[in-house]
Each structure stands twice: as structure tokens, then as C-alpha cells.
Amino acid sequence: MSITEKRPVHIVGGGLAGCEAAWQLARRGSAVVLHEMRPTRSTDAHKTDSLAELVCSNSFRSDDSSNNAVGVLHAEMRRLGSLIMACADSHQIPAGGALAVDREGFAEAVTAAITAHPLITVERGEVAGLPPDEWDSVIVATGPLTSPALAEAIRARADEQALAFFDAIAPIIHFDSIDMDVCWFQSRYDKMGPGGTGADYINCPMDKEQYEAFVAALVASDTVPFREFEANTPYFDGCLPIEVMAARGPETLRHGPMKPMGLTNAHNPTVKAYAVVQLRQDNALGTLYNMVGFQTKTRHSEQVRLFRMIPGLEKAEFARLGGLHRNTYLNSPRLLDASLRLKALPRLRFAGQITGCEGYVESSAMGLMAGLFAAAEQRGEAPALPPPTTAHGALLNHITGGHIETVEAGPRSFQPMNINFGLFPPLDANPTRDTEGNRLRGAQKTVAKKQVLAARALADLDAWAKANADEPNEAAA
Ligand SMILES: Cc1cc2nc3c(=O)[nH]c(=O)nc-3n(C[C@H](O)[C@H](O)[C@H](O)COP(=O)(O)OP(=O)(O)OC[C@H]3O[C@@H](n4cnc5c(N)ncnc54)[C@H](O)[C@@H]3O)c2cc1C
């Protein structure tokens, strides 16, 4: 059967990911039906009936492909013929080193390209349950505000823990920015646990004075208010932000996430810490550590200042800062296979923010991947996965398995993630000299490392794209 005689791929959700996936499929000759519920039914954040509406900021963040991980993702997407990047580029507005767009022009351009494509049919209406059995290849790209009926159907088909409806994000720190002359590895009471070593956590000790100053700063910190549709959520009771715990009384944190029991400072064993902040390994590569129990709604600018007050974290570099938002996303490391298919029902593939990535660019990139994978299957081929050294591969790998789930963190320790260099496999050797042979110092080493990671990503992406060239039948818009 030729590819055009095959049944169409159904894509649910005409947001950034759904449109990118549709475009990649159609470019490769596959017929697509794109189901978008707006304007029949809207979400709490969308305002228009355009496809690919940007619901908040108009920025795609840094466009620097030499020094910034999201800039690398931009560059890779452009090389893979991304519709979202092509429309963003053609509707760019001045924003320094960032790629910002005229939001209406951008959404209109995506809508026009999708609706004009002869292989894409757009159907307006909610998919209010599991897609029917006769849709044998489906991409679900319904985003952070997936309609409740579909979300419930997915949860029922996968398992109780399949979907979260709020994220509770604790900050994540690059391991190599933690001062291990101050901190030490140890699990509480040296417990081994399943798969543990007895020394799985990084511990940051505080004396009484440091603790009291930290709690006072937390209580005084400025927080981001909930949006109207996020207020009064039951989630909020179940997982309190650290600053709310701090406001309940000076001792609350010392009896909660900062309790010092069962921990002995390896650098100073005779002095008992008054409080301890624990960091837990977040990814299999061991490059990222999350702050245990530190989900927070303090403003991002405040978080850096506050958390650098913690001994050992004075120079911490954050891969992700904390937050709490309304967000529908899968427990992907458990539920999805390496090419984003639901293990329990492989005719359903997921894309975009619902997979547990975060942000416009990452969601579009995961739409691009889902489109390529579904297109390969339409041709009767196995999907080719991008190398983990590329930005696409690093993000995909994190979503589908790179995150480490720990027993203590419960079955839902996976939290949404932006692309960042901590997700990339480390270099065999970090650069120590610049191109002229001069020895690198301090921050120069970090800059040089990022540049080598970025260059490696783009070189590997090019090699992968070349090896898997499937000769799209038209160029990107
Ligand atoms: C309030 C809010 C503010 C945000 N601010 C930012 C920001 O400033 N910067 C940033 O980078 N990211 C931001 N995000 C995240 C950003 O919205 C997402 O990363 C991105 O839009 C996700 O793309 P997507 O294609 O996965 O989902 P979306 O772009 O949300 O697209 C999903 C589409 O699916 C449709 N849909 C849902 N359910 C159904 C159904 N059952 N049947 C048919 N269609 C359905 C929706 O109408 C929507 O068009 C924000 C998110 C929210 C909720």
C-alpha cells in the first residue's frame, strides 16, 4: 500500500505541537486529520480560534545556538524544516538575543500553512474521550489544558497516576555548581533502600543562625499569584510551597523537608547540623539534582537569591527554577516508549507539553519528533531516534526515561522540564584551554563547556538528519 492510500494520522490538538507534527507528516506525504476543539470549546487560557496560539508571552527565548540550550533547539528545529520556527522567523520582532514574535502574525501564518496544505484536513470539535479504534495512528497533542473528558479517558486507560493536573516544581541544580567541600553525600540513616547506595542525597548543612536568616528571607519573599483559574485547587493542600510552610512557624521546615535527623556532616562529624537541605539526583546522567520538598511559587528572581543563601549552594547554577501551575502532563518515563507511544495502547502517540516538557519551543520540538516518528511508521519503517547528544535527543531521553524516579519521592516525581545543558550527556573531558591555548578560568570554563556541548549537538543532529534523510516532498514554509 502506498503512503497516500494509508489511513490518515489523526492529531488531536491544533496547538504548537499538533501543528508541527501535522506539518512534518504532510511534508512526507502522509494524510493528516487535525482535530482542534476551539472555537467549539475553549480552554481557560486561549483567547482566539487560531491554531498555534501563544497563550502568554510572545517569546521563544534565547536564539543563541552557541551558548544556550534553547537556542540549540531552535537551530536543530530549523535544520529539520520546522513550520513553527519558519513562521516564528518570518514574524520576528526586535527582542535583543531572544526570538520574540508578533503573536497574531505568527498564529495566522501557522494556521494559513496548515489549512492550505492539501494533505491536511482541519476538523473543529472536541475529541471527548479515547480516540475511536478505527483511528489506528493518533498523536495526542492537547497541551497543558487538555479537555477534562479526554484527560479522564487517558487516565482510565493508563493508570491512576497517569496524569497530573498541576505541576509542583522544585528547583533543579547543575551538579558541577554545588560546593562538595561543604556538602556531602548521605541518605538519611544511611538507608540503602531499593537500588540505593546509602549515600544517594547531597546534604547542605545549616547552623541555627543560617536557618533563621533563611526562613526569615523565605517568609519575606515575593510570590507569583495563582491565575484566576488556578486558585482554590485541591492540589494546593496536598503539596505546600516551601514559603507557605515557612510562614506556618519558624520550626515547621526543620520538622519537614529540612529536618537534620539521621545525617552526619562528613566534613565536620562532631557538629550536628541545625537543619539540612537535601538534593536528590534527578537524571540518570547524574548531572542534575533537585531540591527535595522545595516546590515554590516565589518569583524566579527571588529564588536564585534565596537558594544561594544555602551553604554549599552559593554558586549554584539552576537548570530549572521552581513553580506551581495548572498543567496536564503524563508520567511519561513510565508510560511512554522511546518514540513517545503509550505502552498500554501504542496506536496513541503523545506530543507537546502533555509529555512533560515545558514551554513553546520544547513542545513544538516534541511535536516535530512525534510527526517524524509517525511518518516513519506510515512508511513501514521503525522510527529513528535522534542521538542523546542533540537537544532533541536529550529532551526526548529525559521524558521517556532519563529522569530518575525514587521510592521516597512517590510515584509522581517526574516534573516538567525545559531544555537545558544538564540534560546533555557530559563531555569526555571538559575544555581547559581556549582556541588560542590560553588556560580557562572560573566562569570561562562553564561558557566553553556549553559551547562544546552546543557544537557537538548540531554536528550530531546534522549527521543523524543526513543518515535518516527521507526526502520530504516539499520545503518548510
Ligand atoms: C496559562 C499558561 C501560560 C503559559 N505561558 C507560557 C509562556 O509564557 N512561555 C512558554 O514558553 N510557555 C508557556 N506556557 C506553556 C505553553 O502554553 C505550552 O508549552 C505550549 O503551548 C504547549 O504546546 P502544545 O501544543 O503542547 O499545547 P497547546 O499549545 O496548549 O495546544 C493544545 C491544543 O489542544 C486543544 N485541545 C485540548 N483538548 C482537546 C480535545 N479534547 N480535543 C481537541 N482539541 C483539544 C487546545 O484547544 C489547544 O489548541 C503557558 C501555559 C499556560 C497554561
PDBQT file of the ligand as one rigid body, heavy atoms in Angstrom, charges set to zero:
ROOT
HETATM    1  C1  LIG A 501      -1.557  29.967  31.449  1.00  0.00    +0.000 C 
HETATM    2  C2  LIG A 501      -0.343  29.474  30.724  1.00  0.00    +0.000 A 
HETATM    3  C3  LIG A 501       0.717  30.340  30.445  1.00  0.00    +0.000 A 
HETATM    4  C4  LIG A 501       1.858  29.875  29.766  1.00  0.00    +0.000 A 
HETATM    5  N1  LIG A 501       2.871  30.749  29.475  1.00  0.00    +0.000 NA
HETATM    6  C5  LIG A 501       3.938  30.330  28.735  1.00  0.00    +0.000 A 
HETATM    7  C6  LIG A 501       4.974  31.233  28.345  1.00  0.00    +0.000 A 
HETATM    8  O1  LIG A 501       4.931  32.410  28.664  1.00  0.00    +0.000 OA
HETATM    9  N2  LIG A 501       6.016  30.755  27.615  1.00  0.00    +0.000 N 
HETATM   10  C7  LIG A 501       6.096  29.448  27.236  1.00  0.00    +0.000 A 
HETATM   11  O2  LIG A 501       7.063  29.061  26.563  1.00  0.00    +0.000 OA
HETATM   12  N3  LIG A 501       5.119  28.578  27.582  1.00  0.00    +0.000 NA
HETATM   13  C8  LIG A 501       4.055  28.988  28.323  1.00  0.00    +0.000 A 
HETATM   14  N4  LIG A 501       3.065  28.108  28.682  1.00  0.00    +0.000 N 
HETATM   15  C9  LIG A 501       3.206  26.740  28.231  1.00  0.00    +0.000 C 
HETATM   16  C10 LIG A 501       2.764  26.682  26.770  1.00  0.00    +0.000 C 
HETATM   17  O3  LIG A 501       1.443  27.067  26.680  1.00  0.00    +0.000 OA
HETATM   18  C11 LIG A 501       2.938  25.332  26.263  1.00  0.00    +0.000 C 
HETATM   19  O4  LIG A 501       4.289  24.944  26.416  1.00  0.00    +0.000 OA
HETATM   20  C12 LIG A 501       2.593  25.158  24.784  1.00  0.00    +0.000 C 
HETATM   21  O5  LIG A 501       1.537  25.919  24.357  1.00  0.00    +0.000 OA
HETATM   22  C13 LIG A 501       2.290  23.711  24.653  1.00  0.00    +0.000 C 
HETATM   23  O6  LIG A 501       2.050  23.408  23.315  1.00  0.00    +0.000 OA
HETATM   24  P1  LIG A 501       1.086  22.202  22.999  1.00  0.00    +0.000 P 
HETATM   25  O7  LIG A 501       0.932  22.157  21.545  1.00  0.00    +0.000 OA
HETATM   26  O8  LIG A 501       1.540  21.013  23.732  1.00  0.00    +0.000 OA
HETATM   27  O9  LIG A 501      -0.302  22.652  23.691  1.00  0.00    +0.000 OA
HETATM   28  P2  LIG A 501      -1.223  23.894  23.290  1.00  0.00    +0.000 P 
HETATM   29  O10 LIG A 501      -0.463  24.930  22.587  1.00  0.00    +0.000 OA
HETATM   30  O11 LIG A 501      -1.958  24.269  24.533  1.00  0.00    +0.000 OA
HETATM   31  O12 LIG A 501      -2.230  23.238  22.253  1.00  0.00    +0.000 OA
HETATM   32  C14 LIG A 501      -3.145  22.254  22.629  1.00  0.00    +0.000 C 
HETATM   33  C15 LIG A 501      -4.382  22.398  21.781  1.00  0.00    +0.000 C 
HETATM   34  O13 LIG A 501      -5.229  21.282  22.021  1.00  0.00    +0.000 OA
HETATM   35  C16 LIG A 501      -6.573  21.723  22.063  1.00  0.00    +0.000 C 
HETATM   36  N5  LIG A 501      -7.337  20.703  22.806  1.00  0.00    +0.000 N 
HETATM   37  C17 LIG A 501      -7.283  20.413  24.122  1.00  0.00    +0.000 A 
HETATM   38  N6  LIG A 501      -8.084  19.347  24.410  1.00  0.00    +0.000 NA
HETATM   39  C18 LIG A 501      -8.659  18.964  23.232  1.00  0.00    +0.000 A 
HETATM   40  C19 LIG A 501      -9.553  17.919  22.869  1.00  0.00    +0.000 A 
HETATM   41  N7  LIG A 501     -10.033  17.068  23.764  1.00  0.00    +0.000 N 
HETATM   42  N8  LIG A 501      -9.949  17.833  21.564  1.00  0.00    +0.000 NA
HETATM   43  C20 LIG A 501      -9.458  18.694  20.615  1.00  0.00    +0.000 A 
HETATM   44  N9  LIG A 501      -8.600  19.694  20.917  1.00  0.00    +0.000 NA
HETATM   45  C21 LIG A 501      -8.181  19.829  22.208  1.00  0.00    +0.000 A 
HETATM   46  C22 LIG A 501      -6.470  23.097  22.700  1.00  0.00    +0.000 C 
HETATM   47  O14 LIG A 501      -7.570  23.908  22.378  1.00  0.00    +0.000 OA
HETATM   48  C23 LIG A 501      -5.167  23.635  22.120  1.00  0.00    +0.000 C 
HETATM   49  O15 LIG A 501      -5.369  24.370  20.935  1.00  0.00    +0.000 OA
HETATM   50  C24 LIG A 501       1.926  28.529  29.369  1.00  0.00    +0.000 A 
HETATM   51  C25 LIG A 501       0.865  27.669  29.652  1.00  0.00    +0.000 A 
HETATM   52  C26 LIG A 501      -0.260  28.123  30.319  1.00  0.00    +0.000 A 
HETATM   53  C27 LIG A 501      -1.390  27.173  30.598  1.00  0.00    +0.000 C 
ENDROOT
TORSDOF 0
